[in-house]
Amino acid sequence: MASNSFGTHFRITTWGESHGPAIGVVIDGCPPGIEISAEKIQPALDLRAPGRNPFVTPRKESDQIQILSGVYEGKTTGHPISLLLWNQSAESGAYNHLKELYRPGHSNFTYLTKYGIFDSRGGGRSSGRETACRVAAGAVAQLVLDQFGIQPLAALVDAGGVSSIDPKSQIDWSDKDLVSRIDQSPIFCPNQELEDVIKNRIAEAIADGDSIGGTIEGIVFGMPIGLGDPVYEKLEANLAKAMLSIPATKGFEIGEGFDAAKMSGYDHNDRFIHEKIDGNERIGLETNHAGGTLGGISNGMPLRFTVAVKPTSSVRKLQRTIGLDGVEREFGLAEGAKHDPCIAVRAVPVVKAMTQLVLVDALLANQLISSFVTKGYKETNVCGL
Ligand SMILES: Cc1cc2nc3c(=O)[nH]c(=O)nc-3n(C[C@H](O)[C@H](O)[C@H](O)COP(=O)(O)O)c2cc1C
């Protein structure tokens, strides 16, 4: 039952229900001396917040973060950082009729069977609302990653299967303006043409009283060589677990992913080359089919992965199901009920946050804390290479 914590060295524990008074996260293991403020965390939460535009749930939450502990004179102390978000749009009445039945595609069947009790107000712990805490913790993790120039980004590259773009070859992910383009897009799209196609598809789903799934591309620039450990702490294994812990995710691929199974060894191999970075010679790779890891350890290439998100289970269309009393019945969400027509949109900042959490944990696993304190961040060599 103790399953609300993630990470080993930078460990987060989230708490709270969708329609309780508040939700929050406790971060244990954040290195001391990092400049931090609510203003530095807030922008990430604003991107994930509901009610931003017609393509996400109309639930209104201001998601103003409060820092309760672990910070002194604007810096982290090395002690638990506690972050709190009040729930403001917790009208549970709209969920009363859902209390009596098993919701297809939602978690109340398994939760009820396992625990014998379920907080049905907005899905309780299984609600997407819990992911706000991950985003807040991810923003804190990024303050550490910034010291090393590690920059994760995530973007929506398909929804409902309409994308005509190959995100691997047709988007210039190294374009410096891409981050602001994605953040300014109401659906986190890296490309205007793609954004228009996906928006139309989401609007169609809303009009049909239905929902659609989507695909998110994750990329991390500024990767050092050496993050991740062999065997059970492989970087891609931890990333996979992180991504599949996000509600509604159904698939994870790294590099060529499932397409690797169709390639020959000659074509899939990333060949070593001499390259110059900032005037320094180093051994690099010609291609990045592996997606940035070898043997579970980052190889200095950008990390590249893809996450599949299922269509939202809450739909207005009538669906057949079974009531808790065993009687078969039909139900659909009421007109105007608050839900995400395409969860993949609001899952984009969550994918970025989980990436930040995995990477900061991998950095700290390299036992850098003492080096942080004695040498300072700038002089710290990530893995002694
Ligand atoms: C940001 C976010 C928002 C979500 N919003 C909804 C929603 O409005 N309606 C819904 O049925 N599910 C929503 N979900 C998904 C459910 O939480 C999830 O499908 C459910 O807990 C069952 O878990 P599973 O899909 O991982 O098996 C959302 C998920 C995320 C990450």
The ligand as a Tripos MOL2 file, in Angstrom:
@<TRIPOS>MOLECULE
LIG
   31    33     1     0     0
SMALL
NO_CHARGES

@<TRIPOS>ATOM
      1 C1         -3.2800   15.3180  -16.4070 C.3       1 LIG1
      2 C2         -4.2850   14.2050  -16.4050 C.ar      1 LIG1
      3 C3         -5.6370   14.4880  -16.4620 C.ar      1 LIG1
      4 C4         -6.5950   13.4660  -16.4710 C.ar      1 LIG1
      5 N1         -7.9160   13.7950  -16.5940 N.ar      1 LIG1
      6 C5         -8.8350   12.8100  -16.6780 C.ar      1 LIG1
      7 C6        -10.2170   13.1170  -16.8970 C.ar      1 LIG1
      8 O1        -10.6080   14.2790  -17.0210 O.2       1 LIG1
      9 N2        -11.1050   12.0750  -16.9780 N.ar      1 LIG1
     10 C7        -10.6970   10.7610  -16.8770 C.ar      1 LIG1
     11 O2        -11.5270    9.8560  -16.9880 O.2       1 LIG1
     12 N3         -9.4070   10.4360  -16.6800 N.ar      1 LIG1
     13 C8         -8.4700   11.4180  -16.5800 C.ar      1 LIG1
     14 N4         -7.1570   11.0920  -16.3910 N.ar      1 LIG1
     15 C9         -6.7510    9.6780  -16.3970 C.3       1 LIG1
     16 C10        -7.1630    8.8950  -15.1840 C.3       1 LIG1
     17 O3         -6.5780    9.4430  -14.0300 O.3       1 LIG1
     18 C11        -6.7390    7.4310  -15.3860 C.3       1 LIG1
     19 O4         -7.1370    6.9690  -16.6460 O.3       1 LIG1
     20 C12        -7.3510    6.5320  -14.3290 C.3       1 LIG1
     21 O5         -6.7850    6.8400  -13.0890 O.3       1 LIG1
     22 C13        -7.1210    5.0360  -14.6010 C.3       1 LIG1
     23 O6         -5.7720    4.7410  -14.6120 O.3       1 LIG1
     24 P1         -5.0310    4.1000  -15.8760 P.3       1 LIG1
     25 O7         -5.6190    4.7750  -17.0890 O.co2     1 LIG1
     26 O8         -3.5830    4.4480  -15.6900 O.co2     1 LIG1
     27 O9         -5.3150    2.6210  -15.8510 O.co2     1 LIG1
     28 C14        -6.1790   12.1150  -16.3850 C.ar      1 LIG1
     29 C15        -4.8080   11.8230  -16.2960 C.ar      1 LIG1
     30 C16        -3.8610   12.8530  -16.3200 C.ar      1 LIG1
     31 C17        -2.3940   12.5180  -16.2780 C.3       1 LIG1
@<TRIPOS>BOND
     1     1     2 1
     2     2     3 ar
     3     2    30 ar
     4     3     4 ar
     5     4     5 ar
     6     4    28 ar
     7     5     6 ar
     8     6     7 ar
     9     6    13 1
    10     7     8 2
    11     7     9 ar
    12     9    10 ar
    13    10    11 2
    14    10    12 ar
    15    12    13 ar
    16    13    14 ar
    17    14    15 1
    18    14    28 ar
    19    15    16 1
    20    16    17 1
    21    16    18 1
    22    18    19 1
    23    18    20 1
    24    20    21 1
    25    20    22 1
    26    22    23 1
    27    23    24 1
    28    24    25 2
    29    24    26 1
    30    24    27 1
    31    28    29 ar
    32    29    30 ar
    33    30    31 1
@<TRIPOS>SUBSTRUCTURE
     1 LIG1         1 GROUP 0 **** ****
